[in-house]
């Protein structure tokens, strides 16, 4: 039964749609509002936080790929302290419920050291 509830929660998280998604600009749960993340987090903290964080890792990787393609320095993603990042994201989303989840990821990314070209 627990597995079915977990799968149902994951399905509901991945089916969230925002205006940005409908335009095809970006996809995934990271496009949810911080309020949605906080609400989902309240239901199953570990599962929800890990699911969103997996999306965050892909987002940061995409930022690095874009930076490289634009001849800009990429960031050292391996230097992210996952526990601290998760706390920073939760605090940001608690304070900015109307902002999209991905907005909480930008300050973390830009604080990272750059990689040599």
ROZARO-189167 format. One line per 5 residues: for each residue x, y, z of N, C-alpha, C, CB. Coordinates in steps of 0.02 Angstrom, whole numbers, plus 50000, padded with zeros to 5 digits. Glycine has a CB too. Example, Ala and Ser with C-alpha at 12.3 -4.5 7.8 and 13.67 -1.06 7.14 Angstrom:
<atoms>
50660/49716/50390/50615/49775/50390/50660/49835/50390/50565/49776/50452 | 50642/49888/50354/50684/49947/50357/50645/50002/50394/50704/49970/50286
</atoms>
This chain:
<atoms>
50041/49940/50000/50000/50000/50000/50043/50063/50000/49953/50000/50060 | 50097/50062/50040/50141/50120/50043/50171/50135/49974/50197/50110/50095 | 50189/50082/49938/50217/50091/49871/50167/50124/49824/50240/50023/49842 | 50104/50105/49828/50052/50134/49786/50044/50208/49802/49985/50097/49796 | 50044/50226/49867/50038/50296/49887/50098/50337/49862/50031/50303/49963
50157/50307/49867/50217/50341/49843/50213/50353/49768/50280/50300/49860 | 50193/50302/49730/50187/50310/49658/50134/50362/49640/50170/50243/49625 | 50079/50362/49678/50026/50412/49666/50052/50482/49679/49965/50398/49709 | 50091/50491/49732/50119/50557/49747/50166/50579/49692/50154/50556/49815 | 50210/50534/49671/50256/50551/49617/50220/50569/49553/50305/50494/49604
50167/50533/49538/50128/50548/49478/50096/50616/49483/50075/50494/49466 | 50070/50633/49542/50038/50699/49549/50090/50754/49546/50000/50703/49615 | 50150/50742/49571/50202/50793/49567/50223/50805/49495/50264/50772/49609 | 50231/50752/49457/50255/50760/49389/50202/50785/49341/50283/50694/49364 | 50139/50784/49362/50087/50807/49316/50068/50880/49328/50025/50763/49322
50101/50913/49375/50087/50983/49388/50102/51024/49326/50127/51010/49448 | 50059/51071/49309/50070/51113/49250/50067/51186/49270/50017/51098/49196 | 50110/51225/49239/50110/51297/49250/50106/51331/49182/50174/51321/49289 | 50099/51396/49182/50095/51433/49119/50159/51423/49080/50084/51507/49133 | 50217/51423/49114/50280/51413/49079/50282/51346/49043/50339/51418/49128
50256/51294/49075/50256/51228/49044/50212/51227/48982/50232/51175/49094 | 50154/51260/48987/50108/51258/48930/50137/51292/48869/50042/51291/48949 | 50186/51337/48880/50219/51370/48824/50280/51330/48801/50241/51440/48844 | 50296/51275/48835/50352/51233/48816/50420/51262/48835/50350/51222/48743 | 50421/51313/48876/50483/51345/48896/50525/51299/48940/50469/51411/48932
50493/51266/48986/50527/51220/49031/50476/51171/49059/50563/51258/49089 | 50500/51114/49083/50455/51062/49106/50479/51033/49172/50450/51006/49054 | 50433/51003/49208/50450/50967/49268/50427/51000/49332/50523/50957/49271 | 50437/50964/49387/50412/50989/49451/50448/51051/49475/50419/50935/49503 | 50507/51064/49449/50543/51125/49468/50509/51188/49445/50612/51123/49442
50459/51181/49402/50420/51237/49379/50362/51253/49427/50393/51224/49309 | 50351/51208/49476/50299/51221/49526/50317/51284/49566/50291/51160/49574 | 50266/51313/49595/50279/51370/49640/50310/51344/49705/50213/51409/49655 | 50343/51388/49740/50369/51370/49806/50313/51348/49852/50408/51429/49837 | 50255/51379/49846/50198/51359/49888/50179/51287/49875/50137/51405/49874
50181/51266/49813/50165/51196/49795/50218/51149/49825/50161/51187/49718 | 50281/51168/49819/50335/51128/49849/50324/51121/49924/50404/51160/49834 | 50310/51177/49959/50300/51175/50031/50241/51131/50049/50290/51246/50059 | 50187/51137/50011/50128/51095/50024/50144/51021/50015/50069/51115/49977 | 50177/51004/49960/50196/50935/49947/50246/50910/50000/50227/50928/49877
50292/50953/50018/50342/50935/50069/50308/50918/50135/50392/50994/50080 | 50256/50953/50152/50219/50940/50214/50187/50871/50215/50167/50992/50224 | 50170/50844/50157/50138/50779/50152/50188/50722/50161/50103/50772/50085 | 50245/50726/50128/50297/50673/50132/50365/50706/50123/50285/50617/50078 | 50393/50734/50176/50453/50775/50171/50511/50742/50133/50476/50792/50238
50533/50684/50153/50593/50654/50122/50581/50639/50048/50612/50589/50159 | 50525/50608/50033/50511/50589/49963/50506/50651/49919/50446/50549/49959 | 50469/50701/49942/50458/50761/49902/50523/50799/49894/50404/50805/49934 | 50559/50809/49948/50622/50847/49943/50671/50813/49897/50653/50856/50013 | 50677/50747/49902/50724/50711/49858/50702/50713/49785/50730/50639/49881
50637/50709/49773/50611/50711/49705/50625/50780/49673/50536/50696/49703 | 50610/50832/49709/50624/50900/49684/50699/50910/49676/50594/50953/49731 | 50739/50884/49723/50811/50894/49720/50842/50859/49660/50843/50868/49784 | 50815/50803/49641/50839/50770/49580/50828/50815/49520/50803/50701/49569 | 50770/50848/49518/50757/50896/49464/50807/50953/49467/50684/50923/49468
50823/50977/49529/50870/51032/49538/50939/51013/49510/50876/51050/49612 | 50960/50952/49521/51026/50930/49495/51027/50933/49419/51042/50859/49519 | 50972/50913/49388/50968/50918/49315/50967/50990/49292/50905/50882/49290 | 50933/51033/49330/50931/51104/49314/51000/51134/49316/50884/51141/49363 | 51037/51120/49369/51106/51146/49375/51151/51119/49321/51135/51130/49444
51141/51056/49303/51180/51027/49249/51165/51062/49183/51166/50951/49243 | 51101/51076/49172/51081/51113/49112/51110/51183/49111/51006/51116/49108 | 51112/51215/49169/51144/51282/49173/51217/51277/49152/51137/51311/49245 | 51251/51225/49175/51321/51216/49157/51330/51203/49082/51352/51159/49197 | 51286/51162/49054/51291/51149/48982/51279/51213/48943/51240/51095/48961
51231/51253/48964/51218/51316/48930/51277/51363/48936/51155/51349/48959 | 51305/51367/48996/51363/51410/49006/51421/51390/48960/51386/51408/49080 | 51433/51326/48956/51487/51301/48913/51473/51318/48840/51495/51225/48921 | 51411/51308/48818/51393/51323/48748/51400/51398/48734/51322/51300/48733 | 51390/51439/48784/51394/51512/48776/51465/51538/48791/51343/51547/48822
51512/51493/48796/51582/51510/48811/51589/51548/48878/51611/51552/48755 | 51547/51530/48925/51549/51557/48992/51576/51503/49039/51478/51583/49016 | 51601/51522/49096/51627/51471/49142/51570/51430/49173/51669/51504/49197 | 51580/51365/49175/51533/51321/49209/51550/51321/49283/51537/51248/49179 | 51506/51295/49323/51515/51295/49396/51533/51224/49420/51450/51319/49432
51567/51221/49476/51588/51157/49505/51530/51127/49545/51652/51166/49551 | 51489/51089/49511/51429/51060/49543/51447/51011/49599/51387/51024/49491 | 51504/50979/49594/51525/50932/49646/51536/50966/49713/51588/50896/49624 | 51541/51032/49713/51553/51067/49776/51489/51084/49814/51592/51131/49763 | 51432/51065/49786/51368/51079/49820/51363/51033/49881/51308/51068/49772
51349/51062/49938/51334/51024/49998/51258/51012/49997/51357/51062/50065 | 51239/50950/49983/51168/50934/49972/51125/50953/50032/51161/50861/49957 | 51147/50938/50092/51106/50954/50151/51095/51029/50158/51140/50928/50215 | 51149/51067/50150/51142/51141/50154/51099/51168/50098/51212/51174/50152 | 51106/51141/50039/51066/51164/49982/50992/51150/49994/51089/51129/49917
50976/51092/50020/50906/51075/50034/50876/51124/50086/50899/51003/50059 | 50915/51139/50137/50891/51187/50187/50881/51256/50155/50941/51192/50246 | 50930/51277/50115/50925/51343/50083/50863/51347/50038/50988/51357/50042 | 50849/51293/50002/50790/51291/49959/50726/51295/50000/50790/51226/49916 | 50722/51256/50054/50662/51258/50097/50652/51328/50126/50668/51207/50154
50705/51359/50151/50699/51426/50180/50675/51475/50128/50766/51449/50211 | 50706/51472/50069/50686/51518/50014/50612/51509/49999/50729/51505/49951 | 50591/51446/49990/50521/51434/49971/50472/51453/50026/50512/51361/49953 | 50492/51444/50089/50449/51467/50144/50439/51543/50142/50479/51447/50212 | 50491/51578/50123/50489/51652/50122/50461/51681/50057/50558/51679/50133
50461/51641/50003/50439/51666/49937/50390/51617/49905/50500/51676/49891 | 50331/51608/49934/50284/51558/49909/50260/51569/49837/50225/51555/49953 | 50261/51630/49813/50236/51643/49746/50289/51632/49692/50210/51714/49742 | 50351/51625/49712/50405/51615/49663/50408/51542/49641/50473/51638/49692 | 50433/51530/49581/50441/51460/49560/50498/51426/49599/50454/51455/49485
50493/51361/49609/50544/51322/49644/50613/51335/49615/50527/51248/49641 | 50619/51336/49548/50685/51344/49518/50719/51409/49538/50679/51340/49442 | 50680/51459/49557/50709/51523/49578/50752/51514/49640/50653/51574/49591 | 50736/51465/49682/50775/51451/49742/50843/51420/49724/50737/51404/49789 | 50848/51393/49664/50910/51359/49644/50963/51406/49617/50893/51307/49591
50942/51463/49592/50990/51509/49560/51044/51535/49607/50952/51567/49530 | 51026/51559/49667/51080/51584/49712/51130/51529/49730/51050/51613/49776 | 51106/51468/49737/51151/51412/49753/51201/51402/49696/51111/51347/49767 | 51175/51401/49635/51217/51391/49576/51270/51446/49570/51173/51389/49513 | 51249/51508/49577/51295/51564/49565/51346/51574/49621/51256/51627/49555
51336/51542/49678/51386/51544/49731/51441/51492/49720/51352/51532/49799 | 51430/51445/49676/51479/51392/49665/51541/51419/49631/51449/51336/49622 | 51599/51389/49646/51660/51410/49610/51655/51390/49537/51722/51378/49643 | 51688/51429/49496/51688/51414/49424/51742/51363/49408/51699/51478/49382 | 51731/51327/49354/51780/51279/49330/51827/51315/49282/51746/51219/49295
51890/51294/49279/51935/51324/49231/51912/51306/49160/52007/51300/49243 | 51922/51352/49114/51902/51340/49044/51950/51293/49009/51897/51405/49005
</atoms>
